[in-house]
Amino acid sequence: MLKTISTILDLRERNYRLGVVNGWLVFLGDAFLNANIVLAGFAARLGAPGPLIGLLPALLQAGGLVPQAFLAPYVARLPRKIVLYQRVALLRLSGIVLMALSAFFLGPWPSLLLGGFLLGLGLNALFTGVSSLPFWETVAKVIPQEKRAAFFSARNLVGGLLAFSAGFLVQALLGLPLPFPLPYALLFALAALSFGLGWYLFGLTDEPEEPGRTERIDLRNPLLDPHFRRFLRVRLLLALGGMAEPFYAAYAVRVLQQERALGLYLALYALSMTLSNLLWARLAEQSSRPVVLAGAGLGVLALLLAPLLPPGLFGLVFLLQGAYLAALGLGTTTYLLNLAKKEDRSAYIGLANTLVGGFSFSPVLGGALADRLGFAGLFLLAALFYGLGLYAARKLPENG
């Protein structure tokens, strides 16, 4: 265990160090702006309908994924991909600042508050999509394949500990005797500070210049690869299973009356994500496939337990959620980077993320189903999709 921690925290190389510290700060920002817990709790407190609660994480995830295939030809022509990442960092940050300002000043006008909040979230999501492909391309260029599992785990290890600590700060802020939505405004402001610093640091990466691709990128090339098609099938099934992700928190607020426990849930989620990453990194050094299998299996378990647990034990769901989302995040990311052929890397990454991004709106459907079928019905259906994803992942080749 100590050897594993030492390996993933090897920060001697500058680019590696900048990428890892960026991850730590992004984890911290994600804690203050956690879509499945903080934003879902905020929307539930506003009295938003189920589909709107589901739209919040969908906007963030889809906005970060959908534009990538359309940007792939442009990004492939850039000698240095980091330049585009740097250019949109301020635009990404402006969206979060708008969310914070709306929560600070528009509380007496709920409709304006919701409008400003959604506009800021949408701006952040859109420009995250513009920066995502150059981020992954830069990582693929400056982090050797044999170090990628350790790189992501180094980001996740300390970043998760920071997010764990932030969970208690979230709980303290939500417990302050301040009128709604001022506690959330403070959280959004802290998120803007963390993200802004993290994005700035990654923008300092010394990416080697290489000739940009001049020939036309054919996005159909990855689809000729049978391993890519199998991988894509798994990702799409897991994305459909994700329809229930923000509704653990909504269920806790509306059914279990546990809004003040959201900070504790966030801390448990972050702690689980952090500690489980030590195991996932060790497994991913050999193959990413067992990591994906483990994540899908734990996702099924969490969804089946959620409607059965009493309020005092509901934190177990967030422990499981942190573990399975960590596994799926690390497993699918490293699998795709290792699977992608160098000459078509932008096409592989862009096409996969755009297609999965379209399915990231599944929580909107999940919200409609929760309103119609109840939370238990939603959790059961999502568990079915995770189960199908688990079955499909068994057919992935081991060399990813």
N, C-alpha and C positions, 0 to 999 in steps of 0.2 A: 504493500500500500504506500509506504513512504517513497519507494522508488518511483511509483506511478506519479505521485504528487511532484516529486523532484523533476521528472521528465517533462511534465506538462507546464511547469513553471520556469522552464529554461528561457530566460528573456535576454540572452546576450546579443542576439542579432537585432538590429534597429527596426527593420520592417516588421519582424515578428513581434517586437515589443510594442510598436505603435498599434498594430492590429489587436493585440491582446488588451492593452489599456483601453482602446476604443470599445472593445467588447464589455469591459467592466463598467464603463460609464453608460453604455447603451442598456445594459442590464439594469442599472440603477434607474435610468429614465423609464424603462419599461415597467419597473415596479410602481413608480408614481403614476404611470399612465396605463396600467395593466387593463387591457380591453375586457378580459373575461371576469375581472373582479372589480376594479375601481370604476371603470367606465360603465359597466353593467349595473353596478350599484347606484351610480349617479343617475343613470337613465331610469332605473326602477324607482328611485326616490322622486324623480320628476313625474312619475306616473305614466311613462311612455308605454305604448303597446308593445307586445312581444316582438313583432317584426322589426320595430325600430331598435329595440335592444339588440336583436341579432344583427342589425345593420352595422353597429359600431365596430365590432372586431372584423366584420366582413370588409368594411371600407379600408381598414388598415392593412389587412392581409391581401385583399384583391388589388388595392392600389399599389402595393409593393410588388405585385407579380404580373398583373395583366399587361402593362406596357412593354414588357421585356422583349417579346418576339418582334414587336414593331420597331423597337430600338436596335435590335441585333445588327442589322446591316450597317447602321451608322456607327455603332460602338466598335464593330469589327474593323472599320477603316481608321480608327484613331490609333496613332502610334503609342500614346499613353492614355489609358482609360481613366486614370485618376483625375485627369483634368475635368471631365464631365462631372464626376463626383463632387469636386470642389465647387463647381459653378452653381450647383443646385442646393448646397448645404444651407445657405441662408434662406432660400425659399421654403425648404422643409421646416426650418425653425420658425418661420413667420406663422405657419399654421398653428403650432402649439402655443405661441405667444397670443394669437387671436383667441384660442380657447380659454387661456388664463384671463385675458382682459374681459371676455364675455362673462366669465364666472365672477369676476371682481365687481363689475359695474352693472350687469343686466339682471341681477337677481329679482328685482321687483317686477320685471316683465318676462315671464316664463317663455313666451313665444319667441321673443327676441333672443333670450338666452339660448334656447335650443337652436335657433337659426345660426347664431354666431358660433356656437359650439360645433355644429355639424359642418359649417363652412370651414372652420379651422381644421377640423379632423380630415375633411376631404382634401384640403390643400396639402396637408402633411402627407397623406396617403399617396396622392398623385405624384408629388416630387420624390417621395421615397421610391416609387416605381421607376422614375428616371435614373435614380442613383444606384439602384440595386444591381443591375447588370454590370456596370463598371466596377462596383465593389467586388462581385464574385470573380470577374475577369482578373482584377488586380490580385486578389487572394490566390487565384490559380497560378498566376505568374510568379509571385514572390514567395509563396509558401510551397516547398516541395511536397510531392504526394505523400512521402513517408512521414511527414511532420503534420499533416493536416488534422488528423484525429487529435493529436496532442494540442495543436493550435486552438481548435474549437473548444477543447476541454479546458485549456488554460483560461480562455475567455469565460467559460461557463462556471468554472470553479470559484474564482474570486468574485466574479460578477454575481453569481448566485448568493454568495455570502453577503455581499452588499445589498442585494435585493431582500434577503432575509432580514437584515437589520432595518432596512427601509420599511418592512412590513409593520414593525412596532411604531415607527414614526407615523405611518399612515393611520394606525389605530389611534395614536395620541391626537393627531390632527382632527380625525373624524369625531373624537370625543370632546373637542374643545367647545365651550359654551358660545359658539358663534352661529349666527343665522345661516341657514342654507342659502346659497351654495359656497360661502366663503371658505370652508375647509377644503373643498374640492379645488377652489381657485389657487390655494397655496400648493396643493399637490401638482397642479398643472404648471405652476411657475417653477417648482423644483424639477419637474420633468424637462422643461425648456432649458434650464441651466445644465443639467446632466447631458442631455442629447447634444446641445450646442458644443460643449467642450469635447465630447467624444467624436463628433463628426469632424471638428477642426483637426484633432490629432491624427485621425486616419488620413486626412487630406495631405498630411506631411509625408506620407509613404514615398519612398524613393523607388518608383516603378521604373524598371529599365525600358528604354524605348525600343520598339521593334517595328519593322515595316507594317503599316496597316494593310489589311486585306483589300485588294482592289477588285477582285472578281466578285461576281454576284453571289450572295449567300442564298442557298436553296434550303428553306425551312423544311422541305420534305425529306432531306437526307437522313435526319435522325429517325424518321418513321420507317426507314428501310432496315434499321437495326432491331432485330427481334428482342434483344435484351432491353433496349430502351422502351419498346412497346409494353413489355411486361412491367417494367418499372413504372411507367406512366399509369397503367391500370391500377397498380397499388396506390399511387399517390392520389388518384381521383377517388377511389373508394374511401381512403382515409379522410380526404377533404369532405366527403359527404358525411362521414361519421362526426366530423367537427361541427355539425349543425347544433350540437348541444353544448359546446364549450362555454359560452357566456351565461348559460342558464343555471349552472350550479349556484352562482352568486345571486341571480334573480330569485331562484328557489329559496335560498337562505334568507333573503330580505323579505320576500312576500309571504312565504309559507311558514318558515321557521322563526321569523321575526328576529333575525340575527345581524342587523346592519352593523352594529358596533363591533361585531366579530370579524368584519371584512379584513381588517388589518392583520388579525391573527391568522386568518385563512391565507392571506398573501405571504406571511412569514413562513407558514408550513409549506406552501407551494414552492417558495424560493429555496427553503432548506432541502426539500426533497429533490428539487431539480439539481441543486449543487452536489449533494452527496451521491445521487444516482449517476451523475456524470462521470465519477471516478470509475464506476463499473462499465458504463457504456463506452468510455474511451479505451479501456483495456480490451473490450470485445471488438471495437472497431479497428484496432490495430491489425487484427487478422482478417476481418470481413465485416462490412456494414450490415449484411443481411440479418444476422441474429439480433442486432440492435433494433432493426425495424420490426422483427417478429415479437420481441419482448415488449416494445412500445404498443403495438396493436393489441396484444393480449392484456396488458394492464389497462388499456383504454376500455376494453369490454368489461373488465372487472369493476372499474370505477362507475361506469354507467349503470350496471346492474345493482350496485350497492346504494347509489345515491338516493333513490326513493324509499329505501328501507331503514336508513340510519336515523336515530333520534338526534335532536339538536346538539346534545353534548358530544356526540361522536362524529358530527358531520365534517369536522376538519380532516377526517381520514380521506374523504373524497379529494381534497386539495393536495394531500400528500401523494395520492396516486396520480392525480393530474400532473403535478410537477414532474414525477418520474416518467410518465409515458410521453409527455410532450418533449421532455429532454431527449428521450430515446429517439423519437420520431424526427426531431429537429436535427440531431447529430447524424442519425443513420441515413436519412434520405439525402441530406446535404452532401455528405462524404461519398455516398453511393453515386450520386449524379456527377460530382466532380471527377471521380475515378472512372466512371463509365464514358464520359464525354471524350470524343476524339479531338485532339488538339486543333486540327484544321477546321473543325466544325463546332468548336467549344461554345461560341456565342449562340449558334443555332440550337444546340442541345439544351443549354441553360435557359435561353429565352423561350423556346417553344414549351419546354416542360413547365416553367413557371407561369407562362401566360395561360396555358390550358388549366393548370391547377388553380390559378387565380380566378378564373371564371367560376369554378366550383366553390370558391371561398365565400360566395354569397349564400351558401347553404344555411348559415345561422338565421338569415331572414326567413327562409322556409321553416327553420326550426322554431322561430318565434310564432309564426302562424300556427304551426302544429301544437305548440305549447298552449296557445289560446284556445284551440279547438279540442285537443286531446288531453290536455293537462300535462304537467311536467313528467309524470311517470311514463305516459305514452311516448313522449319525445325521447326520454332517456332509453327506452326499450328499442325504438327504431334506430337511434344512433348506434346502439350496441350492435345491432344487426349489421350495419355498414362496417363498423370496425372489425367484426368477425369475418366478413367477406374480404376485407383488406388483409387480415391475418392469413386467411386461406390462400389468397393470391400471392402474398409475399413468400410463401413456402416454395413457390416455383421460380423465384429469382435465383440466378446463378450466384455462386459463392464469391466470385472474384470482384465484387463491387466494393 
